[in-house]
């Protein structure tokens, strides 16, 4: 028996054609018994001289013009479209005389009738060779120079005919430009190979991505050998970015030095600008902020000398990261807002504006920007070189706002990139290990084990990179996790971590971050950890804030200041939300939980019964799951998360895909049940209820703004209203809620 790989190759080459199968086997048998061929380089013998002659005799029956066209088609490799062929044949020396659309179709029909070509999509005029052996024979008959010119022409034709849809042709473009003459196509070969590799990474096709990156490196080496210095310098920039993303800072530093040597030899201000800009980035990573300040300004001067249109954008980006480390981000508010309005097509700038708002205490502005960018599950953010840094920005905003819903979305989208370091654009800045952001998101979601795993990884990786500020920020996030979760010994460990990070922050000029870290120990989180979670769950009246109904009014005591408001629906909804912090209520559930499910046949006309009846009718209209069903959904989702985590650890892609599919199915069912995608019946009742509940709560907030501004600020930042309502304070807040 021949080896299985030989049988597969024979079938693939022959297309199952009996004549070709016999010819291939005859050729292979001439070199020895098929049974003993496992260690023989039989692949080189698949197309014998006799077989080539047989194919050529078959092709000789076609017209000379048709054979010429088929020779050009052999360079495509796979399928091809007639309109792309037309562009290629229109170029000089590529086609026989009297070439036109109708004539090309006649030649293709001639080849199809002879069984050489197969029409794949008649409407789009797509074709492929019926047998790979025919294509290989035709391709082998081309001279090397002709092959290189054809691949260049095909690449250019694909660019011209697919200008609005290049992403679907990245692999083809990388293939053809990599086989064209280096002087003509090396730059595009590198560009498309890198883009194709990035695309494969996003699809988790790691082996394919590695292959494309290797192609880019080969093209880069060829550019260096042929003296194309500009292209070689561009390739070094890509290599520096890749090394930083993998966390190999030592190799990246060596590459920067090589890049600096080539840039100096070129004598171009543009290349010197890039060198100094990268040195500024490295200074920020090391915590040498004074050096970074000087280098950022020096780089800007070089960028202006080079007349680069991106000089100011790079300056703005590097100043953003530097001021963020220094705790001075608020100084850039006007400039960042103006830049985001001027460049709406670069969402990472608006994500940076959201970070600026959240870290400057402007929760309202931060939430507005987050809401805008979170549309369609963050689908509006382009998957380009800025995507990861934009998503990391938004993760920070979600943490500051304690937005658990968006945190869950971001966590799932970012988790596949847990091994990456966040590099901003063309190495303008580095945000360190992505696991710091994953750990902070997991903390918001209450996934303590996942948060601890991510943050420990972030501390180790940032430390290994020598990035002292980033390692300290990861330690600070770890300390915050310890203060929030209920485990023995966490408080003492958190104190030690905060002391250590505070010293680091002071040492590198990040005093603001040191103050924020030490302030964690004075929050209610520490009080909760000291007193125990049970005391937080059942606080005494003297230790907690008050939200108490007394007759026809409510006594509200927060942070030592008390006020009274007349009874209203909005206050009752608030009481329910304060009683269960962190829980998301669908508006129908919130109304029923607040006013109680109406008894069967209730025809009461009072406020309480009419509201409850309307909520009950809405729940029935939407088919909202009852408590028992929701508990079952929750248990199944928890089981699926465990299954998914185990499958990913074992690299069992099939089991992971099944788990994700079922999780998505359950999520879709719940969205449909709650009317988020157009309910099975009508979403109108839910919309009416959403507006009614939101208006009631907003009315209470307007009154509190006048009577109790500290409480208004707290609730404004912590309340989420809409189809789902929740109270999610940044830190645990103890409330005594009495509404009877």
N, C-alpha and C positions, 0 to 999 in steps of 0.2 A: 504493500500500500504506500502511495506517495504521502509525504507529510501534509497535514491539513492546510498549512499556509500556502503550499504549492497549489493545492486544489482550488483554494480561494483566489489566488492570483490568476490562475488559468481562466477561471470563470469570469473574473473581473475584466481581464484583457480581451477575452473573446466575445464577451457579451452573450455567451451561450450559443454562439453560432457553431454548428457541428463542424463545418469546414475548418474554421479557425482552431477549434479544440483539437481536431486531429493533427493539424499542422504544428501546433504548439507541443503536443505530446511527442510527435515524431522528432521534433528538434531536441527536446529534452532527453528522449531515449537514446539519441545518438551519442550522448556524453556518458552513458552508463545506466544501470538499472534504476528505475524510479524509486524502488524500495529503499535503496541506500543513499538517497539524495539529501538527507537531512543536514549533513555537514558540508554540502557542496554549494558554491555560489550560483545556484541555478537561476536566480533572478536575472543574471546577465544574459541568459540564453533564451529568454522568452520569445524574442523576435529573431528568428534565424534568417539567413540570407534568402533561403527558398521562400519563406513566408513573405518577406518583403517583396520579392519578385512577384509573388502571386497577387499581392495587394496592388502593386504598381500596374500589373496587367489589367486588373479590374478597373483601376482609375483611368487607364489609357483609353477606355471606351467613351469617356466624357470629353466634352469640347475643351480645347486648350484654355479658353477663358474661364471655364468652370473649374478646371484643375488649379489655375492660378488663384482664384478666389478661395478655394478650399485650403490651399497652402497658407494663405493669410489667416483663415479661420483656425488653423491648427494651433496658433499661438494663444488663443483664448483659454484653452485648458479645459473648460467645462461648457456650460450653456452660453449662448450669445443671442443678442437681439439684432434683428435685421437693420433697425435704424442706427445702431452703433456701428455695424459693419459699413453702412452707407457713409458715415462720417470718415471712417478709416480709408475707404477706397477713394474718397474725394481728394485725399492728399496726393501730392506728386509722387510718381514712381511706385504707387501702391496698387494700382488697378490697371486692367487693360483699357483700351480706348473705348469710347462710346458708353461710358458708365452712367447709369441713371437709376432711379428707384425701380422702375419697371424692369429694366434689364437685370438688376441685382436679384429681384424676385424670380426672374426666369432661370438664372443660374442656380439659385437655391432650389427651385422646383426640379431642375434637372438632377441635382445631387440627391434630392429626396426620392425621386422616382427610381434612381439607381440603387437605393438602399444605403447610401453613404451617410445621409443626414436623416434625423427624425425630428418632426415638428413637435415641440413640447407644449406650447400654448398658442394655438392658431390665432387667437384674437390679437395677441401681442407680438406675433411673428417671432417667436423664440424657437431656437433649434439647438440640437446637440449632435455629435457624431454617434452613429449607430454602434460603432465598435471602437474602443480605445486604441486598438492596434492600428486602425486606419489613421487616426489622428497622429499617433506617434510616428508612423512611417512618413507622413507628410511633414511633420515638424523636423524630423531628422534630415529631410532633404533640403532644409533651408540653411543658408550660410549664416555664420555667427553674427555678422554685422546686420543681416536682414532680420534675424530674430530680435536683436536689441532695438532696431528701429520700429519693428512691429509692436513690441511690448510698450515702447514709449507712446506710439500712436494710439494703442488701445487704452492706455491710462489716460491720455489727454481726451480721447473720445468719451470715456466714462465720466470724466470731470465735466465735459461740455454738455452731455445729455442727462446728467443726474445731479446738476448743480444744487437743486433744492432737496435732494434726498441722498447726500453723499454717505451718511452713516450706514446705509444698507449695503454699500459697496466698498467699505473700508478694506476688507480682506482682499478683494479683487485688485483694488488700487495699490495696496502694499505689494501684492504679488507682481504686478506688471512693472511698476516703477523700480522694484528691486532687480529686475532682469533687463532693464534698459541701460543705455550707456551712462556711466557715473556722472560724466560732465553735464549730462542733460537732466538727470532725474534723481541724483543721490539725496538732495534735500527733501524732495517729496517722498522718496522711499522711506526715509527716517520718520518723517512726520506721520505718514499713514500707518507705518508699522507700530509706532508708539500709540497712536489713537486706537488702532485695532486691539492692541494689548490692553489698553485701559477699558475698552468696551468689553473684552472677555473677562477682565477682573470683575466688572460690575455684574456679569452673569455668573460669577463664580466658576468660570471655565479656566482654571488655573494653568493647566498644561498648555492650552491654546495660547493663553496670554504669554507664557514663558517663551513659546516659539516665536511670537511676533516681536517680543522685546529682543530676542537673540538676533532676529533679522535686522532690527534697527541698529544693534551694535555692529553687525557685520558691515552695514552701509556706512556707519560712522568710521570704522577702521579704513574702509576703502576711501572715504573722503580725505582722511589724514594722509594716506599713502599717495593720493593724487594731488596733494597740495591745496585742497579747497579749505582754506583756513576758516573762513566765515562759517561754513557748514560744520567743520570740526568743532568750532567753539560752541555753536548751537547744540551739537550733540553732547558736549561736556555739561552744558546746563541741564539737559534732560537727565544725564547720568547722576549729577549732583542731587537733583530732586528725588530720583529713585532711591539713592542711597540714604537720604534723609528720611524718606517715607518708611524705609525698612529699619530705621534706627541705627544704622551703621555710620556714626558720626566721624569716626576715625578715617574711614575710607572716603567719606564726603570731604573732609578737610584736605586729604591728599589730592582729591580731584579738584578742589578749589585752587590749590596751589599750582596744579598743572594748568588749569584754566587761566590763572593769573599770569603765568609765564607766557602762554600763547597770546593773551591779550596785550601784554607789554610789547611783544614782538610785532604785533599788528600796528601799534601806535595809534589806535582808534579810541577816541573819547567814549564812544558807545560801549566798547568792551571794558574799558577801565571803569566806567559807571557801574556795570554789572558786578565787577570784582568788589568794588568798595561797598556796594549794596549788600553783597553776600557777607562781607566782613561785619557789617552792621547787624545783620541777622544773627551771626554767630556770637557777637558781643552780647546781644540780648539773651540768647540761650544761656551763655555762661554767667549772666548776672553782672556783667561789666557795663552798667547803664550809662556811666559818664562817657565811656568810649563809644557806646552806641549812639549817644546824642551827637557827638562830633562826627562820626562816620555817616550818619543819616544826612546831615547837612552837606558834608563833603560829596556824598553820592548825588545829591540833588544838583549841586553845582556842575558836576560832570555830565549829568543828564541834560541840563540846559545847554552846555557846550556842544553836546552831540545832537542838539535840536530834536530830541526824542519827544513825540507827542504824549508819551506815557510818564514823563519825568514827574509831573505834579501828582499823578495818580499813585506812583510808587512812593513818593514822599508822604502823601496822605496815609497810605497803608502802613508804612513803617512808623510814622508818628503815632498812629492809632495804637499799635501794639506797644510802643515804648511808653506812651502816656498811660496805657492800661496797666502796665507793670508798675509805673510810678504812682498809680492812684490818682492821676490827674486827667482822666478821660473826659470829665465834664467840660474841660477847656475847649474841646473840639466839637461841641454840640452844633454850633451854627455851621461850621465848615462841613461836618459830616452830613447834616441835613441837606445842605445845598448840593453836595456831591451826589447824594442818593436821588435827589430830584433831577439833577442834570444827566445822570446815567441810570435811568430806570431799567435798562437792559442788563445790569450787573447786580443781581439780587443780593450778593454777598455784602454789598455796601449797606443796603437797607437792613440786613441782618446785623451788621455792625452797629447801626443806629439803634436797633432794639437793645443790643448789649449796653450801649452807652446810657440809654434811658434806664434800664433795669439797675445798673450799677451806680447811677446817680440818684436813685430813689424815685424816679418818675415811672411808677408802675402802670399808670394809665397809658402813657406813651408807649411803653414797652409792650403792653398787651395789644394795642392797636397795630403795631408793626408785626407782632407775632400772628395775630389773626389774619393779616393780609398775606403773609408768607406761608401760612399753614393751609391755604386753600387746596382742596383736592389732595389731602394727605401729603402736603409739601411737594406735590407733583409739578408745580410751576417753576421749581428751581432747576436750572439746566444742569445736566450731568456732565459738567466740564471740569476743568482743573480747579475751580473754586467751590465745587459742590461740597466737598468734605469740610472745608473750613466754614462755609455758610451753615451747614447742619450742626457743626460744633458750637458756633455762635448761638444758634437757636436752642440747643440743649442747655446752654448756660442761662438763657432767658427763661426757659421752662422751669429750671431749678429755682431761680430767683422768685418767680411768680408762683411756685409750687403748683404748676398746672399738670396734674397727673394724667389727664387725657392725652394731651399733646406729648407728654414725656413718654407715654407708652408707644405712640406712633414713632417717635424719633428713635427710641431704644431698638425697636424691631428693625428699622431701616439701617441703623448704624452698626448693629451687632456683627454683621458679616465682615466688617472692616476692623475688628478688634485688634488685629496685629499691626495696624498702621500707625504711623506718626503723622500728625496733621501738619502739612506744609502749605503755606499760604502762597498761592499763585506761583510765580517763577522764583521760589525761594526768597520772597520778600520778608517772611517771618516764619517762625516755627512754633506751633502751639503744643508740642509734646505728644505723648502717647494718647491716642483716642480713648483708651480705657479710663482715663480720668473723667471724661464726659459720660461714658457709659456707667461708671460707678456712681456718679452724682444722679443720673437719671434713675438708676436702680434704687437709690436711697429714697428719692421722691416716691417711687412706687412701692416702697416697703419691702423690696426683695433683698433682705439683709445679706444672705449668703452670696448672691451674685454681686452685690455692691462691694462687699469685702474682697472678693476675688479680683474684680476689676481694679479697685483702688490699690491693692497690694501690687498688682502688676504695673500700674502706672507709676507708683513710687520707685519700683525696681528699675523700670526701663528709663525713666527720666534721670534717675541717679546714674545709671550706666552711661547715658549720653553726656553726663557732666552738666546737665541743665538744672542748676541749683534752684532758680526761681520756680521752674515747672515742677520739680520734685517737691518743693515746699508747698506749692498749691495743691498737689495731690495728697500730701500729708494732712493738710488742713481739711480737705474734703473727707479724708478717712476719719479725722477727729470728729467732724460733724456727724458722720455715720454713727460713731460710737456713742455720741450724746443722744442720738435719737432712738437707738434700738434698745430693747430691754435685756441686758445681759450683765452678769456679775463681773466686776472688774473693769468694765468699759470706761467708767468715769475717770479712774486713775490713769489709765492708758491715754485717754483723750487729753488729760492735763499735761502729761509728759510730751505728747506730740505737739501740742499747742505751744508749750515752752520752747521746744526745739525749732519749730517753724518760725516763731516770733523772732528768735535770734537770727535765723537765716534772713528773714525779711529785713530786719534792721541792718544787717551786715551788707546787703546788696542794694540798699536804697529803696526798699519797698515798705516804708514805715506804715503806710495806709493799710496794707494787707496785714501787717503785724497787729495793728489795732483791731481790725475786723476779726482776726483769729482769736485774740484775747477776749474780745467781747462775747464770743461763743460761751465762755465759762460763766458769764453773767446773765445768760438768757434763761427763760423758763424751761428750756430743755434740760439744763443742769439741775434745776430745782426738781423737775420731774424725775430725773435719774436718781437724785439723792433721796427723794421721798418715796420712790417706788411707783411703778406704773399703776398699781391698784389704787393709790391715793389720787393719782391724776384722773382715773376713771370715775372715782367717787369722791370728789373734792368736798371739803367742808365749806360752809358759808363764809367763814372768815378768811379762807385761803384763796377763794375763787372769785371771779367776776360774777355779777348777778344779772339774770334775765328772768324777772319774776312777774307774773300776772297777779294784780291785786285789785279785785273788783272789775271796774270798767277801764282800768289803766294798767300800764306796765312800768315797773321800776327797773331801770337799767343802770347798773353800776359797773363801770369799766375803768381800770387803771386809777382807782381812787376817786373818780368823779362820777356823780350820779345824776340822772335826769329821769323825767317821767313823760310817757306818751300815751294818748288815748288809744284804747283797743282798736285794732284794725287787722284785716286779713294778712297784710304784709308782715306784721309782728308775729303772727302765729306761724307763718312759713319760716321766718327767721328762727323762731324757737326750735322748730323741728330740725333745721339745718345745723344750728349750734349744738344740739343734742348729739348729733352724729357727724362730727367733723371728718372730712375725707370721703364720706359716702356720696356717690352721685345718685340723685333721685330723678327719674323721669317726672315731668310735671304732673302727670296723672297719678303716679305713685306718691308724689309729695302732697298733693291735695288730699288723697285718701288717707295718708298717714297723719295729716294734720287734723282733718275733720272727721275721720272715721268712715268706714264703708257703710252706706245707707242700708237699713234693713229692707228685706223684700217688700215691695208694695208701698214703700214710703212715699207719701204725697205731700210731705210737709212743705210749707212755703217760706220758712225762715231761712236766714242767710246760711246757716250751717248745713241744713238738709239740702238746699238747692245747689250749693257748691259741691257737696259730696255726690249728689245725684248726677250732676254734669260730669264730674270726674269719672264716676262709675260708667256712665254711657260712653265717655271717651275711651276708657280702657277696653270696653267691649268692642267698640268700633275698630280699634286698632289691633285687637288681638294681642295685647300686651301680656307676656307670660306672668303667671301667678308666682307667689313666693316659692312654692315647691319646685316649679319648673326652673326658676332662675337659680335656685340652689343647685339643681342638677346640672344646669349649664356650667355653673361656676366650678363644680367638682370635676366635670369632664374637661374643662379648659385647663385646670391645674394638672390633671393627669397628662394631657397632651403636651403641656409645656415641659413636664419632666421627660416625656418620651422624646420630644424634639431635642432637648439638651443632651440626652444620652446618645441620640443618633448622631448629632453633630460632633460630639466628643469621639465617637467611633468612626466618623467619616462615612456613615451609612446614609448616602444621599437619598436612596429610595425610601427608606423609613422616614427620614426627615421630611421629604416631599409629601408623603401621605399624612403626616401629622400636621404640616402647615395647611394642607388642603382641607382637612377636617376643621381646623381652627378657623380658617377663612369661611367655611360653610356655616359654622355656628355664628360667627360674627355677622354674616350676611343675613341669617335668619333673624337675629336680634334687631339688626338695623331695619329690616323690613317690618318686623312686628311693631317697632316703635315709630314707624312712618318716616324714617330718615331717607329712604330711597323711593318714596312713593309707596304707601302702604297697600296691603292687599285689598283694602276697601277704600276709605277716604282719609286723607290727612287733615281735612278741614277742622274737625274737632280738636285735634292736637294743637294746631296752629292757634286756634282761639284760646285754648287753655294756656299755651306758652305766653301769648301776649298778656293775658289777664294776670298770671302769676308774676311775670317780669314787671309789669306796671305797678303791682301792689308792693313789691319789694323796693323798687326804685322810689316810690312815694315815701316809704319809711326812711330811705337813705337821704332824701332831700331834707326831711325834718331833722335828722341827726346832724346833717351838715351845719344847720343853724344852731342846734342846741348842744351838740357834743362832738366837736371836730375831731378829737383823737380817735373816738370810736368810729366816726364816719370814715376816716382814713384807713383804719384797720379793716373795716368791712368792705370798703371799696376795693382794696387790694386782695381780699380773701374770698369774696363771694363770686361765684360763677352762675349766671342765669342764662336761660334759653330753653331748649327742649330738655336739657339735663341741667339740674341745679345742684350746687354743692357749696360747702364752706371748707376751704382749704387754706388755713393760715400757714404762713412761712415757718412759724415755730408753734409747738403745741401751746394752746391757751386753755386754761381751766375755766369752765362755766358751770354755774348752778342754774339750771333751767327749770322753772316751775310754771306750768300753764294751766293749773286747775283751781 
